[in-house]
């Protein structure tokens, strides 16, 4: 399965620390460090982190990443999307490869594509 998730703190942290610019990059870094340490295939973009694996291992990583963010605020927001497709692996890259091939196919079939315009 593939999980795309985003986790972020809100509210004042228990230790009273203040974050004047409102950035959550330190909290996100703590979550991403957990994902990277998991050894599971993953990808982080500007909005989400994707993780691929079996149900229990993926959700254990999401829980640990969420726990890593808890110290940065009085509450945590978690957004999660899952693609559950039993029997398939390598989809974190496979889906992108199929998409890129489809885009290239469309671009090749557009008017003017064959004559260099």
Secondary structure, DSSP 8 states (H G I E B T S, - for coil): -EEEEEEEEES--TT----TT---HHHHHHHHHHHHHH-SEEEE-SS-EEEES-HHHHHHHHHHHHHHHGGGSSEEEEEEEEE--TT---HHHHHHHHHHHHHHHHHHHSTTTTTT-
